[in-house]
Amino acid sequence: MRPLILMILYVFSTVVVAETQPPPAPPKTITLVTHSSPGGGSDVLLREMVKHLAPIMGVDFVVRNIKGGSGARAMAHVATSAPTGATLYATTPTYINVSLISKPRFTFEDLEPLANIVLDPQVLYARSDSPYNNLKEVIAAGRSDPQRQRWGIGNPASLDRQIVADLARLTELDMIVASHDGGGELLLNVLNGSVEFGIGELQELLGNLHGGKTKLLATFSSERLPQTPNVPTAREQGFDIEVAKFRGLAAPHGLPAGIIEDWNAAIPALLAVPAFRAFLDRTGLIAGFIPHDDYGSYIERFANQQRALILSR
């Protein structure tokens, strides 16, 4: 009986110790991982965010670009990291689409949606010396010579691809489309003439728009963007396409409740910072906070929609 009693006492004491252990301390440095190349949409947003999040959360931030596999390498890095809150992934529709299309070893389901931050309308742009001034002119020219036009998108799993597919379906054009490793690389190839048109985010183009190197031909938003009020939406031009990219954060599964609470408080505080709100206004981004408890179902609904779109093609 004595060994049995000792064993029971040991198990009981272990459970008591485990239950009284304090939760792990918040990380002092947080790495935000993105599949975006430098200058791409997620990269630009994260680097602006951390300027304001550091004093809000009292920690240091590092932005790390992990390219490859249209986001597969970045997802794998975060999914295999410890769930301490020290390593987070910048979510966009790409991390769902690449999971559905190429089925990498680690998918969006191996990450826990943490919270959404903003929504990012998509735009069509060209070099400033392009002979086209809007989407209608582009499509009209494409009908007369469909093999001459060269379209560029960020990567094969991005919403850019969905926009091109929808345009091809609506116009019955057989488009030549080149994929890139992020919006930064795409912008360079529009500027050097490797592709004629690019689909991306306004924030990626600001410097070149202000410098007169690029111009917008259409927005894929529900309304004209306040930053570019003279640029009509695709719907205004006769093409029923509306797309906005979500941008948020995900973590390895098993994130401590305290870390989740910290982020649920930090993101609304970030969105209330005047300098950050000015950044959103300049770039066309829309505040779109979705807390942890709702973000998982939001991601699940989007994934189901994308599955249906992929299977229908």
Secondary structure, 3 states (H helix, E strand, C coil): CHHHHHHHHHHHHHHHHHHHCCCCCCCCEEEEEECCCCCCHHHHHHHHHHHHHHHHHCCEEEEEECCCHHHHHHHHHHHCCCCCCCEEEEECHHHHHHHHHHCCCCCHHHEEEEEEEEEEEEEEEEECCCCCCCHHHHHHHHHHCCCCCEEEECCCCCHHHHHHHHHHHHHCCCCEEEECCCHHHHHHHHHCCCCCEEEEEHHHHHHHHHCCCEEEEEECCCCCCCCCCCCCECCCCCCCCCCEEEEEEEEECCCCHHHHHHHHHHHHHHHCCHHHHHHHHHHCCEEEEECHHHHHHHHHHHHHHHHHHHHHC
